[in-house]
């Protein structure tokens, strides 16, 4: 196991000779050549979904409401080592540690049982090694498990049985009164019991000193196992929930490729979505919400995770194929058309007149007509031409208003189709940032459908637009001031496109509605105008990683019985998008993500939106 769990031997972990990274083929050959094989347990044959083994102490503290439990547990372990040396013994025990724990409101015996159970829940077979372990055990070759650990041998038997692995002889330091780390006496016991020459025993372990240097000092052949997967960087601000989230990736070696979109979803999108949903559940109970509407496309991941949650903590919910574009068009009438022009022209630079209409599903005039008025295919919107574009849209307003009326009728039919009744308390769930989508929705229905509308957001920006809007709209967010520092909120808002990518859906943007022949409602999609390459596949891979994380996290949280803070669970994404310079090797491959502003006349990469940049 890692020496981090033993302060007495945590000083130096010198670089050891051996493989720079794990090679299953090489190890299989070494196993074949050996007469017997020894597997280290923690961080070798089994892994924990923790970035640091002592993160477990923080989880115990969170469970029992003991703020400084990590420090208390460390002090008890240090005292147990002192007493061990005084008694001329070579290892401590779990009972010995808890005999040294300072008195607390919770009995030490109860906390000790909880630590044992949590360790058992956390311990998972290492997918890189467990097949080799089973193959070797099935071959008839002697196999043993060795560990420098204060947990009793029954813990290791239970862990092997729980995961259907073969029972093998156990050499556990606290029961054998011998260790690997100090002088390698545990290896001498294995060699003597198996009756093999030391150099015919192969020991596989992760610790450079205990598993390699001390084994070789006893003449035992050693294989230095190192994880292939690079774990995420440590959090700038530590919280137990976030550390658990990062460590869960260790369960999926070989399943999730490093630096992949799946990994991005697992490390950042999944934790943010789980934390956001936890917050939504609390908020919906408080607001007595009847129906949650996860807005497209930002609500797609949330809807998928909500459907897979083991608990039933949410009110009725629907993935609602609605958008700012669809709602704004539904709200436009002849009376307010002039006021809607800024929206219709937003993000228009670089777009042709034909593209301006295409993104709102309005048929364009014939090409010769556009040519005659100076807005042919080669003419694009610029600041100098914006008034000309506005005049064109105003002249074409009757065609635009036809689409607006269609959207309005279909939106009302959509709400009825979902069983939403006048007077219902509904919550629109969106990622952020200024409440424009919620505002457009409320404007669209205000004269036709009486609803109590709430807006639930991942993050609300501190913009004048949002602050003014919140005076008349019910809006709340997981991340917002004053609960979160204004500079953090500002940084998230600046890199909001990265957040939107991690919550997006594997389908095009919703740009409006239509009624089918049978009276059903059909959502109209806008695929965008630029080449977005493999964007749908990107979103599908992120979704897969996020769902995989949520499944693991929900199961583990239920087993550990640890209360979690929604904001702390989402911390990996918050820290990722607020680092001094956000980046990822895959970001440049994401092109024309913003369908509303996309055009055939230019290509925009995701990186053009990040770190204070803006697309040309």
PyMOL commands that set and color helices and strands:
alter all, ss='L'
color gray80, all
select helices_A, chain A and resi 3-5+7-9+24-33+55-64+69-86+94-99+108-122+130-138+153-162+173-176+185-194+198-200+208-217+240-252+261-287+300-308+324-331+337-345+353-358+367-372+386-395+397-417+436-445+464-469+486-494+496-503+535-560+566-569+571-577+587-589+606-609
alter helices_A, ss='H'
color red, helices_A
select strands_A, chain A and resi 36-40+46-47+124-125+142-147+169-172+201-205+221-224+291-295+316-320+425-430+452-459+474-479+509-515+521-526
alter strands_A, ss='S'
color yellow, strands_A
deselect
rebuild
show_as cartoon
